[in-house]
Amino acid sequence: MSEASPLPLLLQLPACREQFVEQVARSFGNACHSYTSAARLQQQVALDALALLPATPQGHLLDVGCGPGWVHPRFSGYCHTFSAVDLSAGMLAKAASQQLATDYIQADAESLPLPSQSVDTVFSSLMLQWCQRPAAVLAEITRVLTPGGQLVLTTLVDGSLAELKRAFAALDNKQHVNHFLAVSDVIAAASTVSGVRWQFTERSYSLFYADVQSLARELKALGANKVAGRQSQGLTGKGYWQKLAAAYDAKRSAAGLPATYQVLLITGVKDGR
Ligand SMILES: C[S@@+](CC[C@H](N)C(=O)[O-])C[C@H]1O[C@@H](n2cnc3c(N)ncnc32)[C@H](O)[C@@H]1O
């Protein structure tokens, strides 16, 4: 691992929201070509989320935070047509190269350029943890949903990358890993949006790596390593990496070094049909 290796994400809320949104778009844009082959967790989670929708095609679906659209070929089992939204032009271009959606829309999930009650299903996997105001996103996707429409979302929550956080904690007391919302914060955000019957299920996913550098490389390939007001904090030097690797190695199992992700699956049905 070179000295300048970027390390896991860190989400300090920058003073300026526009700047934060730009950083998210840039970071994912830079990863648009490497993302799909690194997206092991994302693929498991999105397929589990899709399985929560009725398995008969229904109406128009909206994929919010679609990334490179690797899941889009699967949508034909769940909807007749769909639109795809992402902040990142690069991710959206990658998705659009498949020519499967009726529209590819570059937009912020907090402010969707779509009429109210215009989509039958909203799908959004592993985008919400990149949004500073989850309540605003949940209100916006509810606005565009038709009465009786369904939504399925997933987000990372507190407890994700706990092994990595503990390994860093053995080295210094700086924050190196993203702060993830608590489940109770997501539920509180959803409770501000009326007219939806919400349900929440938490699941744990563990991935295994040969070493901590492999984990860092995967996060970089996903674009999940550099989004922040700050970047790697004093993470230079071989000695630091060796200490981090030694601290993480305490968790090694026969399968390798574990990285556990806590995922909240959120479903909802909009009142009114
Ligand atoms: C971890 S990727 C998930 C991509 C895809 N849904 C998947 O499951 O593989 C997160 C995506 O959300 C997008 N994103 C982040 N914040 C967003 C926002 N506020 N509005 C729209 N898209 C956003 C990013 O550009 C990125 O493509």
The ligand as a MOL file (V3000), in Angstrom:
LIG
                    3D

  0  0  0     0  0            999 V3000
M  V30 BEGIN CTAB
M  V30 COUNTS 27 29 0 0 0
M  V30 BEGIN ATOM
M  V30 1 C -23.1020 3.0850 -2.9120 0
M  V30 2 S -23.7060 3.6860 -4.4570 0 CHG=1
M  V30 3 C -25.1320 2.6160 -4.7130 0
M  V30 4 C -25.4150 2.4240 -6.1710 0
M  V30 5 C -26.4800 1.3720 -6.4880 0
M  V30 6 N -27.7630 1.7790 -5.9580 0
M  V30 7 C -26.0820 0.0230 -5.9560 0
M  V30 8 O -26.8370 -0.5290 -5.1330 0
M  V30 9 O -25.0280 -0.4850 -6.3540 0 CHG=-1
M  V30 10 C -24.4950 5.2170 -4.0140 0
M  V30 11 C -24.9730 5.9930 -5.2260 0
M  V30 12 O -25.8390 7.0270 -4.7530 0
M  V30 13 C -25.5350 8.2200 -5.4290 0
M  V30 14 N -25.9510 9.3290 -4.5590 0
M  V30 15 C -25.3990 9.7200 -3.3970 0
M  V30 16 N -26.0660 10.7450 -2.8790 0
M  V30 17 C -27.0910 11.0200 -3.7290 0
M  V30 18 C -28.1410 11.9750 -3.7380 0
M  V30 19 N -28.2640 12.8830 -2.7540 0
M  V30 20 N -29.0060 11.9700 -4.7660 0
M  V30 21 C -28.8780 11.0680 -5.7800 0
M  V30 22 N -27.8940 10.1420 -5.8220 0
M  V30 23 C -27.0130 10.1150 -4.8100 0
M  V30 24 C -24.0400 8.1550 -5.7000 0
M  V30 25 O -23.6370 9.0100 -6.7590 0
M  V30 26 C -23.8670 6.6710 -6.0040 0
M  V30 27 O -23.9960 6.4060 -7.3840 0
M  V30 END ATOM
M  V30 BEGIN BOND
M  V30 1 1 1 2
M  V30 2 1 2 3
M  V30 3 1 2 10
M  V30 4 1 3 4
M  V30 5 1 4 5
M  V30 6 1 5 6
M  V30 7 1 5 7
M  V30 8 2 7 8
M  V30 9 1 7 9
M  V30 10 1 10 11
M  V30 11 1 11 12
M  V30 12 1 11 26
M  V30 13 1 12 13
M  V30 14 1 13 14
M  V30 15 1 13 24
M  V30 16 1 14 15
M  V30 17 1 14 23
M  V30 18 2 15 16
M  V30 19 1 16 17
M  V30 20 1 17 18
M  V30 21 2 17 23
M  V30 22 1 18 19
M  V30 23 2 18 20
M  V30 24 1 20 21
M  V30 25 2 21 22
M  V30 26 1 22 23
M  V30 27 1 24 25
M  V30 28 1 24 26
M  V30 29 1 26 27
M  V30 END BOND
M  V30 END CTAB
M  END
